[in-house]
Amino acid sequence: MAISADRATKRIELMKCHSCLPGLHQLYYDPNIENKNLAQKWLMQAQVSPQAWQFCWALLSPDKVPEIQYFGASALHTKISRYWSDIPSDQYETLKTQLFSQIACFSSGSKMVLTRLCVALASLALNTMPEVWPGAVPEMVRVFQEEGGGVDGRARCLALLELLTVLPEEFQTSRMPQYRKGQVRGALGREWGSVCPLLQQLLRQGDSPGAVKSRVLRCLSSWVLLDVPLSESEGLVEDCFTALPDPELFDTAVEAIVNAISQPDSQRYVNTLLKLVPQVLSLQEQLREAVQNGDMETSHGICRIAVALGENHSRALLEQVEHWQGFLALVNMIMFCTGIPGHYPVNETTSSLTLTFWYTLQDDIMSFDCERQAVYLQVYRPVYFQLVDVLLHKAQFPSDQEYASWSSDEKEQFRIYRVDISDTLMYVYEMLGAELLSNLYEKLGRILTNTEQASSWQHTEALLYGFQSIAETIDVNYSDVIPGLIGLLLRININNVQLADTVMFTIGALAEWLADHPVMLSSVLPLVLQALGNPDLSISSVSTLKKICRECKYDLPPYASNIVAVSRVREVLSKQIHKTSQCMWLMQALGFLLSALHVEEILRNLHSLITPYIQQLEKLADETPNPSNKLAIIHILGLLSNLFTTLDISKQEDESGESTAPPVKTAPLPPGPNPVVVVLQQVFALIQTVLSKWLNDSQVVEAVCAIFEKSVKTLLHDFAPMVSQLSEMLGQMYSTIPQASALDLTRQMVHIFARETDHFPPIKALFDLVTSVTLSIFQQGPRDHPDIVDSFMQLQAQALKRKPDLFLSESLDVKAVFHCGLLSLKFPEAPTVKSTCLFFTELLPRCSDVPPVARVVQENGKLLLQAVLEAIGGGSSRSLMEQFAEVLFSLNKHCFPLLTVWLKEALQAQGFPSTRVTTEQKDTFTQQILRERVNKRRMKDIVKEFTLVCRGLHGTEYAAEYCL
């Protein structure tokens, strides 16, 4: 490598430089995106090439435009940071001198080029400290303080500050090994003694330009991230507070203060923290002025400082009992920030910063012993009650007119903000307990019963939202205010969509309470059923009905006919009122509801509920396929799938002991087929008719398979009466047009019924058939069907796991299946490769009890090993190495004598599995593999390390990250 620039080298540099110029021109100026992409790819390769050392200096020539100079500086950084081992040690000093020289040249030039050169020198410093360049920072300071080179002092000062700023930043982003990182961090920490006085001097000089002070603050921000002791940066942090009134320095000063006091180690310096509290409190006047003037940037920055001090050090400050008033004042300052006037995110964006602080403070208070906790609660419980009032005020919707003017993005941000408030309220309940619910109930009662002064719907909605937030996650079954709350709900004049939504969600949050107090169902169900007819309340009404049907199903039979009647009104389930997803939820709700009825009642309700859809499906089945009727067919099939997902009468007996329903509801189930099976048998011919016309459409086939798959998962062995005819239909479907969804359903059937003697024949016939058809796909070329290959491998793995006897079939070509697996291992799709590795890890243990498998592995196992080694050598993504390690582990555990021979033969080949590995490295790998027959985790580590060697990445920054 040549870094120096004699005449011969200059010629080479110019030649390489000229070869880069067209690519750079394309990257920056060509409007064609494809040309840009090609240029970027070529230039990235050029950056890492050995020739980069020659052309990068030429590209920095003063006669080049900044974009070209920037590429040259970036190439230098890339070579130094990623390919440091390529640089001979005798060239370190020359390279350092050249970088100093270039930085001096660009100190008055392009800022972006200067920064890249500083980053390159920073990378060099990190690679050489502390051994080779122990006094890096003092030398940097000395070099840039020396006059000369025609560079004015201000430019030299800014260049030095830029270099000192990027040095810690480059350390934070470098990927050096952990042990090395510790050494360099220690060396940098010792350099702070040279940096701190310089920064203090520049910041305190009255004649320092604003640009210099701003760069000083940036530099401080960068260095404190190295865990510089807060006591050592205390003076500089105080200086940052004096910079806050200057608008030009405000943002960088805030960043520096926040970074300094947010470091984990800073909590050790309690005396310094106590000095900072009054300084933060002194910002309250500036904060109030900013809020009054609508200066969101200033209020946001001051809030960040207050929250950083409170959130990171609440426990340390709480423990300073003699200073409790100061900390309480800080807490109240943060409370002001939480309740800052205006609606988030339109009028303010500050309040959201404070929410995590309230979690932290509560955790710290509750972590003290009981005696101290009681003292703190006496002070802070009133604060948290005030917080609840503030949060509910902030959660209020704006006026209808104002809300209508918000953009969809602003409305979504407000929704997320309210969710954050909800989470905070739920957490606060842990401290305030039942008194919080009583407090909310009293306030809601006052505004709903006050006839003299009308309250806004926003106020009512916010209080209900508070109840909902708590009831959704906290057990309120023992609260004595919930019955009164139900009564108040009935008094609300619901004249607004947002209010109606919250009423619905509040009822849904109380579903478990209603299950314990079923007498109240008659009060709330009419509200929910009425809301079902309002398109604007689709999500809230349907999700609430679903929760009630799930939690209270054994108390709902008296209301069942009414619920079904309202739900089956044609426009409710036909997507005219509800979107597809809500229609599906509604069907799930009805499934829960029907599960608690007698079988005769279930069948009667099912008939009235689904007959209209069956009739519509019959009509659609007779029509010529087109996009419109396709969507209608998929919708109807989806409704049936979701209904059968939750309609499970087998749980009646399981849950009867916990139900408050009369005994008649949980009487022993009568003999006979399950109601779902009855319905499926009735519509089976219709589904076959639909399939006959839509077999080419994967979405329709998937929707059909989903009906049976969900039914099988729910009914399990109750699905038995349909096994034979479904197996036959699946075989016909797959034989005609193979689809992955059919294989997935077959896998589910194998999982549940393959071990049952009565159902083994149809399952075996189906398994043999789909295997035979899939093998023919492999013969024709499976590359266009990765989904089928993936599902096929999963099916084979399931068969080996649940019923290995399937591989004893004379009609099953085990060798062909094995070779399909070998092909699948080379697919680029990661899920397919994972499924194939799972297949092999299930197959190999069967060598001992399934003779056909033993024969195939004995004859072809070496091919499997070669495929695995090829993948490890670089043929597959590194993210898949754990899966290949599991295959190796299984080979080692179940085929050890054969593996010993195969490994030796396979790795004898020159350049296999990679040209980068030596014979010694392959021998070591072989020994490690053969030794590891117990510890799978160790096997994965061995494979990970070997794949890095094979790819030439061992010992690089990527390896350090990959092996974490």
Backbone hydrogen bonds, N-H to C=O, Kabsch-Sander energy under -0.5 kcal/mol:
donor,donor_aa,acceptor,acceptor_aa,energy
3,I,1,M,-0.5
10,K,6,D,-2.4
11,R,7,R,-1.9
12,I,8,A,-1.7
13,E,9,T,-3.0
14,L,10,K,-2.7
15,M,11,R,-2.3
16,K,12,I,-2.8
17,C,13,E,-2.9
18,H,14,L,-2.8
19,S,15,M,-1.6
20,C,16,K,-1.2
20,C,17,C,-0.8
21,L,17,C,-1.4
24,L,20,C,-2.4
25,H,21,L,-2.6
26,Q,22,P,-2.4
27,L,23,G,-2.4
28,Y,24,L,-2.3
29,Y,25,H,-2.6
30,D,25,H,-0.7
30,D,26,Q,-1.2
33,I,31,P,-0.5
36,K,32,N,-2.0
37,N,33,I,-2.5
38,L,34,E,-2.4
39,A,35,N,-2.6
40,Q,36,K,-2.7
41,K,37,N,-2.4
42,W,38,L,-2.5
43,L,39,A,-2.8
44,M,40,Q,-2.3
45,Q,41,K,-1.7
46,A,42,W,-2.1
47,Q,43,L,-2.3
48,V,44,M,-1.2
49,S,45,Q,-0.5
49,S,46,A,-1.0
52,A,49,S,-1.7
53,W,50,P,-1.2
54,Q,51,Q,-1.4
55,F,51,Q,-1.8
56,C,52,A,-2.1
58,A,54,Q,-0.7
59,L,55,F,-2.1
60,L,56,C,-0.7
60,L,57,W,-0.9
61,S,58,A,-1.5
64,K,61,S,-2.1
68,I,65,V,-0.7
69,Q,65,V,-2.2
70,Y,66,P,-2.8
71,F,67,E,-1.6
72,G,68,I,-2.0
73,A,69,Q,-2.4
74,S,70,Y,-2.6
75,A,71,F,-2.5
76,L,72,G,-1.8
77,H,73,A,-2.2
78,T,74,S,-2.7
79,K,75,A,-2.3
80,I,76,L,-2.4
81,S,77,H,-3.0
82,R,78,T,-2.3
83,Y,78,T,-0.6
83,Y,79,K,-1.4
86,D,83,Y,-1.7
87,I,84,W,-1.9
91,Q,88,P,-1.9
92,Y,89,S,-1.2
95,L,91,Q,-2.6
96,K,92,Y,-2.5
97,T,93,E,-2.5
98,Q,94,T,-2.5
99,L,95,L,-2.2
100,F,96,K,-2.4
101,S,97,T,-2.3
102,Q,98,Q,-2.6
103,I,99,L,-2.7
104,A,100,F,-2.1
105,C,101,S,-2.0
106,F,102,Q,-2.3
107,S,103,I,-0.7
107,S,104,A,-0.6
108,S,105,C,-0.6
109,G,106,F,-1.6
114,L,110,S,-2.2
115,T,111,K,-2.4
116,R,112,M,-1.7
117,L,113,V,-2.3
118,C,114,L,-2.5
119,V,115,T,-2.4
120,A,116,R,-2.1
121,L,117,L,-2.3
122,A,118,C,-2.6
123,S,119,V,-2.3
124,L,120,A,-2.0
125,A,121,L,-2.5
126,L,122,A,-2.4
127,N,123,S,-1.7
128,T,124,L,-1.0
128,T,125,A,-0.7
129,M,125,A,-2.1
132,V,128,T,-1.7
133,W,128,T,-2.0
136,A,133,W,-0.8
139,E,135,G,-1.9
140,M,136,A,-2.3
141,V,137,V,-2.6
142,R,138,P,-2.6
143,V,139,E,-2.9
144,F,140,M,-2.0
145,Q,141,V,-1.2
146,E,142,R,-1.1
151,V,148,G,-1.0
156,R,152,D,-2.1
157,C,153,G,-2.5
158,L,154,R,-2.4
159,A,155,A,-2.2
160,L,156,R,-2.5
161,L,157,C,-2.4
162,E,158,L,-2.1
163,L,159,A,-2.3
164,L,160,L,-2.7
165,T,161,L,-1.8
166,V,162,E,-2.2
167,L,163,L,-1.3
169,E,165,T,-1.0
170,E,166,V,-3.0
171,F,167,L,-1.6
172,Q,168,P,-2.3
173,T,169,E,-1.5
174,S,170,E,-1.1
181,K,177,P,-2.4
182,G,178,Q,-2.0
183,Q,179,Y,-1.5
184,V,180,R,-2.5
185,R,181,K,-2.6
186,G,182,G,-2.0
187,A,183,Q,-2.0
188,L,184,V,-2.8
189,G,185,R,-2.4
190,R,186,G,-1.7
191,E,187,A,-1.0
191,E,188,L,-0.6
192,W,188,L,-0.7
192,W,189,G,-0.9
193,G,190,R,-0.8
194,S,191,E,-1.9
195,V,191,E,-1.3
196,C,192,W,-2.9
198,L,194,S,-0.7
199,L,195,V,-2.3
200,Q,196,C,-2.5
201,Q,197,P,-2.5
202,L,198,L,-2.2
203,L,199,L,-2.2
204,R,200,Q,-2.1
205,Q,201,Q,-1.1
208,S,205,Q,-1.3
213,K,209,P,-2.2
214,S,210,G,-2.6
215,R,211,A,-1.9
216,V,212,V,-2.3
217,L,213,K,-2.2
218,R,214,S,-2.0
219,C,215,R,-2.3
220,L,216,V,-2.5
221,S,217,L,-2.3
222,S,218,R,-1.9
223,W,219,C,-2.2
224,V,220,L,-2.4
225,L,221,S,-0.7
226,L,223,W,-2.1
227,D,224,V,-1.4
232,E,229,P,-1.2
233,S,229,P,-1.1
234,E,230,L,-0.5
237,V,233,S,-2.5
238,E,234,E,-2.2
239,D,235,G,-1.9
240,C,236,L,-1.7
241,F,237,V,-1.3
242,T,238,E,-1.2
243,A,239,D,-0.9
243,A,240,C,-0.6
244,L,240,C,-0.7
244,L,241,F,-0.9
246,D,243,A,-1.3
249,L,246,D,-1.1
250,F,246,D,-1.3
251,D,247,P,-0.5
253,A,249,L,-2.6
254,V,250,F,-2.7
255,E,251,D,-2.2
256,A,252,T,-2.1
257,I,253,A,-2.5
258,V,254,V,-2.8
259,N,255,E,-2.5
260,A,256,A,-2.2
261,I,257,I,-2.4
262,S,258,V,-1.1
263,Q,259,N,-0.5
263,Q,260,A,-0.6
266,S,263,Q,-1.9
267,Q,264,P,-1.0
268,R,265,D,-1.7
269,Y,266,S,-1.6
270,V,268,R,-1.2
273,L,269,Y,-2.1
274,L,270,V,-2.7
275,K,271,N,-1.6
276,L,272,T,-1.5
277,V,273,L,-1.4
279,Q,275,K,-0.8
280,V,276,L,-2.4
281,L,277,V,-2.5
282,S,278,P,-1.7
283,L,280,V,-1.7
284,Q,281,L,-1.8
287,L,283,L,-2.3
288,R,284,Q,-2.7
289,E,285,E,-2.3
290,A,286,Q,-2.0
291,V,287,L,-2.3
292,Q,288,R,-2.5
293,N,289,E,-2.3
294,G,291,V,-1.0
295,D,290,A,-2.9
296,M,294,G,-1.5
299,S,295,D,-2.0
300,H,296,M,-2.3
301,G,297,E,-2.2
302,I,298,T,-2.5
303,C,299,S,-2.1
304,R,300,H,-2.0
305,I,301,G,-1.7
306,A,302,I,-2.3
307,V,303,C,-2.8
308,A,304,R,-2.4
309,L,305,I,-2.1
310,G,306,A,-2.5
311,E,307,V,-3.5
312,N,308,A,-1.7
313,H,309,L,-1.2
314,S,310,G,-0.7
317,L,313,H,-2.4
318,L,314,S,-2.7
319,E,315,R,-2.1
320,Q,317,L,-0.7
321,V,319,E,-1.9
323,H,320,Q,-2.2
324,W,321,V,-1.6
327,F,323,H,-1.7
328,L,324,W,-2.4
329,A,325,Q,-2.1
330,L,326,G,-1.8
331,V,327,F,-2.6
332,N,328,L,-2.3
333,M,329,A,-1.9
334,I,330,L,-2.2
335,M,331,V,-2.1
336,F,332,N,-2.0
337,C,333,M,-1.6
338,T,334,I,-2.3
339,G,335,M,-2.3
340,I,337,C,-1.1
347,N,343,H,-3.2
348,E,343,H,-1.0
353,L,350,T,-2.0
354,T,351,S,-1.5
355,L,352,S,-0.7
357,F,354,T,-0.7
358,W,354,T,-1.1
358,W,355,L,-0.6
359,Y,355,L,-1.1
360,T,356,T,-2.3
361,L,357,F,-2.9
362,Q,358,W,-1.8
363,D,359,Y,-2.7
364,D,360,T,-2.5
365,I,361,L,-2.4
366,M,362,Q,-2.6
367,S,363,D,-0.9
368,F,365,I,-1.2
373,Q,369,D,-3.0
374,A,370,C,-2.1
375,V,371,E,-1.3
376,Y,372,R,-2.4
377,L,373,Q,-2.8
378,Q,374,A,-1.6
379,V,375,V,-1.0
380,Y,376,Y,-2.9
381,R,377,L,-2.5
384,Y,380,Y,-2.3
385,F,381,R,-2.1
386,Q,382,P,-2.1
387,L,383,V,-2.2
388,V,384,Y,-2.0
389,D,385,F,-1.7
390,V,386,Q,-2.4
391,L,387,L,-3.1
392,L,388,V,-2.5
393,H,389,D,-1.8
394,K,390,V,-2.4
395,A,391,L,-1.7
396,Q,393,H,-1.1
403,Y,399,S,-3.0
404,A,400,D,-2.0
405,S,401,Q,-0.8
405,S,402,E,-0.8
406,W,402,E,-0.5
406,W,403,Y,-1.2
411,K,407,S,-2.2
412,E,408,S,-2.0
413,Q,409,D,-2.3
414,F,410,E,-2.2
415,R,411,K,-2.1
416,I,412,E,-2.3
417,Y,413,Q,-2.3
418,R,414,F,-2.4
419,V,415,R,-1.8
420,D,416,I,-2.1
421,I,417,Y,-2.2
422,S,418,R,-2.6
423,D,419,V,-2.5
424,T,420,D,-2.0
425,L,421,I,-2.6
426,M,422,S,-2.4
427,Y,423,D,-1.8
428,V,424,T,-2.6
429,Y,425,L,-1.7
430,E,426,M,-0.5
430,E,427,Y,-1.2
431,M,428,V,-1.5
432,L,428,V,-2.3
433,G,429,Y,-3.1
435,E,432,L,-0.9
436,L,433,G,-1.9
437,L,433,G,-0.7
438,S,434,A,-2.2
439,N,435,E,-2.3
440,L,436,L,-2.5
441,Y,437,L,-2.8
442,E,438,S,-2.6
443,K,439,N,-1.9
444,L,440,L,-2.6
445,G,441,Y,-2.8
446,R,442,E,-2.3
447,I,443,K,-1.9
448,L,444,L,-1.8
449,T,445,G,-1.7
450,N,446,R,-0.9
451,T,449,T,-1.0
454,A,452,E,-0.5
460,T,456,S,-1.5
461,E,457,W,-2.9
462,A,458,Q,-2.2
463,L,459,H,-1.9
464,L,460,T,-2.3
465,Y,461,E,-2.4
466,G,462,A,-1.7
467,F,463,L,-1.8
468,Q,464,L,-2.9
469,S,465,Y,-2.6
470,I,466,G,-1.6
471,A,467,F,-2.9
472,E,468,Q,-2.0
473,T,469,S,-0.5
473,T,470,I,-0.9
474,I,470,I,-2.6
476,V,474,I,-0.9
479,S,476,V,-1.9
485,L,481,V,-2.3
486,I,482,I,-2.5
487,G,483,P,-1.7
488,L,484,G,-2.2
489,L,485,L,-2.4
490,L,486,I,-1.3
491,R,487,G,-0.5
491,R,488,L,-1.2
492,I,488,L,-0.7
492,I,489,L,-0.9
494,I,492,I,-1.2
495,N,493,N,-1.2
500,A,496,N,-2.6
501,D,497,V,-2.8
502,T,498,Q,-2.0
503,V,499,L,-2.3
504,M,500,A,-2.4
505,F,501,D,-2.8
506,T,502,T,-2.4
507,I,503,V,-2.1
508,G,504,M,-2.5
509,A,505,F,-2.2
510,L,506,T,-1.0
510,L,507,I,-0.7
511,A,508,G,-1.6
514,L,510,L,-2.6
515,A,511,A,-1.8
516,D,512,E,-1.1
517,H,513,W,-0.9
520,M,517,H,-2.1
521,L,518,P,-1.7
523,S,520,M,-1.2
524,V,520,M,-1.3
525,L,521,L,-2.7
528,V,524,V,-1.8
529,L,525,L,-2.9
530,Q,526,P,-2.1
531,A,527,L,-1.9
532,L,528,V,-1.2
533,G,530,Q,-1.2
534,N,531,A,-2.3
537,L,534,N,-1.6
538,S,535,P,-1.4
541,S,537,L,-2.8
542,V,538,S,-2.1
543,S,539,I,-2.3
544,T,540,S,-1.8
545,L,541,S,-2.3
546,K,542,V,-2.4
547,K,543,S,-2.1
548,I,544,T,-2.4
549,C,545,L,-2.8
550,R,546,K,-2.1
551,E,547,K,-2.7
552,C,548,I,-2.8
555,D,552,C,-2.4
556,L,553,K,-1.0
559,Y,556,L,-2.3
560,A,556,L,-0.9
560,A,557,P,-1.0
561,S,557,P,-0.5
563,I,559,Y,-2.5
564,V,560,A,-2.9
565,A,561,S,-2.3
566,V,562,N,-2.6
567,S,563,I,-2.4
568,R,564,V,-2.4
569,V,565,A,-0.6
569,V,566,V,-0.7
572,V,569,V,-1.8
573,L,569,V,-1.1
574,S,570,R,-0.6
576,Q,571,E,-0.6
577,I,571,E,-1.3
578,H,572,V,-0.6
583,C,579,K,-2.3
584,M,580,T,-2.1
585,W,581,S,-2.1
586,L,582,Q,-2.5
587,M,583,C,-1.9
588,Q,584,M,-2.0
589,A,585,W,-2.4
590,L,586,L,-2.2
591,G,587,M,-2.0
592,F,588,Q,-2.2
593,L,589,A,-2.3
594,L,590,L,-2.8
595,S,591,G,-1.5
596,A,592,F,-0.5
596,A,593,L,-1.2
597,L,594,L,-1.9
602,I,598,H,-2.8
603,L,599,V,-2.7
604,R,600,E,-2.2
605,N,601,E,-2.8
606,L,602,I,-3.1
607,H,603,L,-2.3
608,S,604,R,-2.0
609,L,605,N,-2.4
610,I,606,L,-2.9
611,T,607,H,-1.7
614,I,610,I,-2.5
615,Q,611,T,-2.7
616,Q,612,P,-2.0
617,L,613,Y,-2.6
618,E,614,I,-2.5
619,K,615,Q,-2.0
620,L,616,Q,-2.5
621,A,617,L,-2.4
622,D,618,E,-1.0
622,D,619,K,-0.6
623,E,619,K,-0.6
623,E,620,L,-0.8
630,K,626,N,-1.9
631,L,627,P,-1.6
632,A,628,S,-1.5
633,I,629,N,-2.3
634,I,630,K,-2.5
635,H,631,L,-2.2
636,I,632,A,-2.2
637,L,633,I,-2.6
638,G,634,I,-2.1
639,L,635,H,-2.1
640,L,636,I,-2.1
641,S,637,L,-2.3
642,N,638,G,-2.5
643,L,639,L,-2.0
644,F,640,L,-2.4
645,T,641,S,-1.1
646,T,642,N,-0.9
646,T,643,L,-0.6
647,L,643,L,-1.2
648,D,646,T,-1.4
651,K,648,D,-1.0
652,Q,649,I,-1.5
654,D,650,S,-0.7
655,E,651,K,-2.3
656,S,652,Q,-0.6
658,E,655,E,-1.5
659,S,655,E,-0.9
659,S,656,S,-0.5
665,K,662,P,-1.7
666,T,663,P,-1.6
667,A,664,V,-1.1
678,V,674,N,-2.3
679,V,675,P,-2.3
680,L,676,V,-2.7
681,Q,677,V,-2.7
682,Q,678,V,-1.7
683,V,679,V,-2.0
684,F,680,L,-0.7
687,I,683,V,-2.5
688,Q,684,F,-2.2
689,T,685,A,-1.9
690,V,686,L,-2.4
691,L,687,I,-2.6
692,S,688,Q,-2.1
693,K,689,T,-1.0
693,K,690,V,-0.8
694,W,690,V,-1.6
695,L,691,L,-1.0
697,D,694,W,-1.8
698,S,696,N,-0.7
701,V,697,D,-2.2
702,E,698,S,-2.4
703,A,699,Q,-2.0
704,V,700,V,-2.4
705,C,701,V,-2.7
706,A,702,E,-2.1
707,I,703,A,-1.3
708,F,704,V,-1.3
709,E,705,C,-3.0
710,K,706,A,-2.6
711,S,707,I,-1.6
712,V,708,F,-2.8
713,K,709,E,-2.3
714,T,710,K,-1.9
715,L,711,S,-3.2
716,L,712,V,-2.5
718,D,715,L,-2.2
719,F,716,L,-1.8
720,A,717,H,-1.6
722,M,719,F,-2.4
723,V,720,A,-1.8
726,L,722,M,-2.6
727,S,723,V,-2.4
728,E,724,S,-2.1
729,M,725,Q,-2.3
730,L,726,L,-2.9
731,G,727,S,-2.2
732,Q,728,E,-2.2
733,M,729,M,-2.9
734,Y,730,L,-2.9
735,S,731,G,-2.2
736,T,732,Q,-1.9
737,I,733,M,-2.5
742,A,739,Q,-0.7
743,L,739,Q,-1.2
744,D,740,A,-2.3
745,L,741,S,-2.0
746,T,742,A,-2.2
747,R,743,L,-2.4
748,Q,744,D,-1.7
749,M,745,L,-2.1
750,V,746,T,-2.7
751,H,747,R,-2.3
752,I,748,Q,-1.7
753,F,749,M,-3.0
754,A,749,M,-0.5
754,A,750,V,-1.4
756,E,753,F,-1.4
757,T,755,R,-0.5
759,H,756,E,-0.7
760,F,756,E,-1.1
760,F,757,T,-0.6
763,I,759,H,-1.8
764,K,760,F,-3.3
765,A,761,P,-2.6
766,L,762,P,-2.4
767,F,763,I,-2.8
768,D,764,K,-2.9
769,L,765,A,-2.1
770,V,766,L,-2.7
771,T,767,F,-2.0
772,S,768,D,-2.3
773,V,769,L,-2.6
774,T,770,V,-2.3
775,L,771,T,-2.3
776,S,772,S,-1.5
777,I,773,V,-1.3
778,F,774,T,-2.0
779,Q,775,L,-1.7
780,Q,776,S,-1.6
781,G,777,I,-1.4
784,D,781,G,-0.5
785,H,782,P,-2.5
789,V,785,H,-2.3
790,D,786,P,-2.5
791,S,787,D,-2.4
792,F,788,I,-2.7
793,M,789,V,-2.4
794,Q,790,D,-2.0
795,L,791,S,-2.3
796,Q,792,F,-2.5
797,A,793,M,-2.3
798,Q,794,Q,-2.3
799,A,795,L,-2.5
800,L,796,Q,-2.2
801,K,797,A,-1.7
802,R,798,Q,-3.1
803,K,799,A,-2.4
806,L,803,K,-2.1
807,F,804,P,-2.3
808,L,805,D,-2.2
809,S,806,L,-0.8
812,L,809,S,-1.0
813,D,811,S,-0.6
814,V,812,L,-1.3
817,V,813,D,-2.1
818,F,814,V,-2.4
819,H,815,K,-2.2
820,C,816,A,-2.0
821,G,817,V,-1.9
822,L,818,F,-1.7
823,L,819,H,-2.1
824,S,820,C,-2.4
825,L,821,G,-1.7
826,K,823,L,-1.4
827,F,824,S,-1.7
830,A,828,P,-0.5
833,V,829,E,-1.8
834,K,830,A,-2.5
835,S,831,P,-2.3
836,T,832,T,-2.1
837,C,833,V,-2.5
838,L,834,K,-2.1
839,F,835,S,-2.0
840,F,836,T,-2.2
841,T,837,C,-2.3
842,E,838,L,-1.4
843,L,839,F,-2.0
844,L,840,F,-2.5
846,R,843,L,-1.7
847,C,844,L,-1.7
848,S,845,P,-0.9
849,D,846,R,-0.7
850,V,846,R,-2.3
853,V,850,V,-0.8
854,A,850,V,-2.0
855,R,851,P,-2.6
856,V,852,P,-2.1
857,V,853,V,-2.6
858,Q,854,A,-2.3
859,E,855,R,-2.2
860,N,856,V,-2.7
861,G,857,V,-2.4
863,L,860,N,-0.9
864,L,860,N,-1.3
865,L,861,G,-2.4
866,Q,862,K,-2.5
867,A,863,L,-2.2
868,V,864,L,-2.4
869,L,865,L,-2.8
870,E,866,Q,-2.5
871,A,867,A,-1.9
872,I,868,V,-2.4
873,G,869,L,-2.5
874,G,871,A,-1.1
875,G,870,E,-2.1
876,S,871,A,-1.6
880,L,877,S,-1.8
881,M,878,R,-1.5
883,Q,880,L,-0.6
884,F,880,L,-1.8
885,A,881,M,-2.2
886,E,882,E,-1.6
887,V,883,Q,-1.5
888,L,884,F,-2.3
889,F,885,A,-2.6
890,S,886,E,-2.2
891,L,887,V,-2.5
892,N,888,L,-2.6
893,K,889,F,-2.0
894,H,890,S,-2.4
895,C,891,L,-2.5
899,L,895,C,-2.9
900,T,896,F,-2.2
901,V,897,P,-1.1
902,W,898,L,-2.9
903,L,899,L,-3.0
904,K,900,T,-1.3
905,E,901,V,-2.4
906,A,902,W,-3.1
907,L,903,L,-2.4
908,Q,904,K,-0.6
908,Q,905,E,-0.6
909,A,906,A,-0.9
912,F,909,A,-1.6
917,V,914,S,-1.0
922,K,918,T,-2.0
923,D,919,T,-2.4
924,T,920,E,-2.4
925,F,921,Q,-2.3
926,T,922,K,-2.4
927,Q,923,D,-2.4
928,Q,924,T,-2.5
929,I,925,F,-2.5
930,L,926,T,-2.5
931,R,927,Q,-1.4
932,E,928,Q,-1.0
932,E,929,I,-0.8
933,R,931,R,-1.2
936,K,934,V,-1.0
939,M,935,N,-1.6
940,K,936,K,-2.0
941,D,937,R,-1.8
942,I,938,R,-2.2
943,V,939,M,-2.3
944,K,940,K,-2.4
945,E,941,D,-2.3
946,F,942,I,-2.3
947,T,943,V,-2.5
948,L,944,K,-1.5
949,V,945,E,-1.7
950,C,946,F,-2.6
951,R,947,T,-1.5
952,G,949,V,-1.3
953,L,948,L,-2.9
954,H,948,L,-1.0
956,T,953,L,-2.1
959,A,953,L,-0.6
960,A,956,T,-1.6
961,E,957,E,-1.5
962,Y,958,Y,-2.8
963,C,959,A,-2.3
964,L,961,E,-1.0
